[in-house]
Amino acid sequence: MPETTPKGLTRLAFGGDYNPEQWPETVWQEDVRLMREAGVTMVSVGIFSWALLEPSPGAYDFGWLDRLLDLLHENGIRADLGTPTVAPPAWFYRAHPEALPVTADGTRYEFGSRGAICHSNADYRAAAANITTRLATRYAEHPALALWHVHNEYGVPVSACYCESCAAHFRRWLTDTYGTIDALNEAWGTAFWGQRYAGFDQINPPRLTPTVGNPGQALDHKRFADATMRENFVAERDILHRLAPGIPVTTNFMTALSQCDSVDYWAWGREVDLVTNDHYLITDGRRTHVNLAMAADLTRSVASGAPWLLLEHSTSGVNWQPHNPAKAPGQMARNSLAHVARGSEGAMFFQWRQSRRGAEKFHSSMLPHGGTDTRVWREVVELGSSVDSLRSIRGTRTRADVAVLWDWQSWWAQNLQWRPSEDHDPRERADAFYEALYDRHLTVDFAHPEADLSAYPLVVVPALYLMTEAAGNNLEEYVENGGTLVVSYFSGIVDEHDAVHDGPYPGALRDVLGLTVEEFSPLLKDDRIRVTGPDGSELTGDVWSEFVVPRGAETVWTYADGLTAGHPAVTRHRFGEGSAWYVSTRLTAQGLDALLGRAADDARIAPRADLPRDVEVVCRTGESGTFLFAVNHTALDTKVPLDAHGTELLTGERAAGQVSVPAGAVRVVRLDG
Ligand code: GAL
């Protein structure tokens, strides 16, 4: 079994990406001195260093990295060492220009940024394997080495390549997947528009076409592109495992749905030894702490509930959004500890020392341009000490109350062209249901639709357009055995090939939901629809409505106007020992809360009326105890009730019956017992 925790790291991880090659070596001494002052325990190095390590083909310079790793070791700082394969040197592209990726319209990217890689390219694969082998051979035994950091954020900025070499690789992948061309023709429905293929050699990647292309081809190409990146990760990982046994291997994910949409992290989570994640606040006017919690929960879920590590976030503003506000005082610590609450074994940043040159010089860092006499630096030092006081939580796991189903492949399928409404966005529904659960103070695990759900009293399906028969059966079994299910509209419609399930909608779910949907009736932009309940309650929907025909389900809310007036809008179906709810319009936050309130009653989940909005309470538990995290995102001091006594780890104070959490602060109580 490969190691899953960074070797030799006895505390939580605290530190960041460290790019000392941007500075004269004299600065390194100051770096490590300040790292010690801040309580840094680990740094990520060498991620973009290929051009320095191999300045010309076959000529290597490891001297500077030797000195750097020695210096880190002498100062008790662990190294997360990158394989620099996200940034091949200029000489490599001169020799192999076809390793630059090509877009769907045939444009080839140029050298001069990063991540310009065709993952099918044999020369790239050979060069990546070579530099990885050199690094592993040289540093396997280095005492500073804690973790391998392969590549950087697979899937961004380039998610797929459409070149000739990818076309050949795609054909091989399709041959392996389908075996015969007849099977492919059937799966892709090529009888439509005369798209039939007589052999695999006739197939290309879904390049630019005059109008909408074949959806099965587009979906498989996404799967292929994801699998191809994963092949390259696995190739590097296997070299590292072979040459440096005992050192865990990771690659940094970007699970936030707004930050990467091209990687199936369920599959990737099974390949890494330790799940690590990068998370940046998107300042689009929404509640950033809710998006953060969602990304952290999703990361923990792709790690199957095991501890994971936040490998990058920002101390303050980033530099790549249209507007990049600084973080408010205290926000950095709150963000960091909110990740820790949800399973991260520390908090790392991009980056240690702010660059003076290059594209990211206006991105915040732990050590800003302004030096140590700055608010950011003071907060970094304070956070280092807070993180250190939480070291006893290592290895504990976050406890979840409910599950939300999520599937990247279903998302890809749903986002293909020519759907009933371009305003229906599955990610928006996932965000909205998550936010509604967050506001009910429920901790969420995400789950794959075919996963075992028996541990959860309530399972929510925000939007799962693509659902296999196996997933449908899984949900049936879950409800039959007593679970409570909530399903949002346009779920369970197509199979894994984007072919509509046989019979009335929603094919994969109609039995468990006890209904059929005769027709979708999407609304025009800005149209609203009223929905009324038997108790006189009125909710509002937009974007979508449906002609729902109950076939065993009871109607709970009914459309009061629009084309679907008089038809059920929200239904509930007793099925086996459990119940299944269905909502056929896009409810507002208030509507979702009303629906989830009813479903939570079925699931016997008591409401938490004792916690104010935006005060987050999350528990981690394990051999070293139970730890209650209370994160106060509000501007008011608050008190969080405790049903036990304990010790608050950041202040050392005793807490009995309740813990005071000042405005904007975090408290972590280790419960007695
Ligand atoms: C990450 C990336 C880092 C840095 C950072 C800036 O996505 O891994 O190298 O660019 O963004 O926010």
Residues whose N, C-alpha, C, O or C-beta is under 5 A from the ligand:
A	BS01	GAL	E153 V318 F350
